[in-house]
Amino acid sequence: MATEEGAETTSPLDDVMEDIRRELVRRVAADDRETNRDIYDALEDE
């Protein structure tokens, strides 16, 4: 749904879904860093 200015309005559900997406991305990134800790450490030492 668009307003007169052309900006989209968001519903409370959209806001919740965005929060969930953000948290999932954060958790996956944290898990990836932990799983590949030796690679990240090696890159920092270069």
Stockholm file with secondary structure:
# STOCKHOLM 1.0

chainA/1-46         MATEEGAETTSPLDDVMEDIRRELVRRVAADDRETNRDIYDALEDE
#=GR chainA/1-46 SS CBCTTSCBCCCHHHHHHHHHHHHHHHHHHHHHHHHTHHHHHHHHHC
#=GC SS_cons        CBCTTSCBCCCHHHHHHHHHHHHHHHHHHHHHHHHTHHHHHHHHHC
//
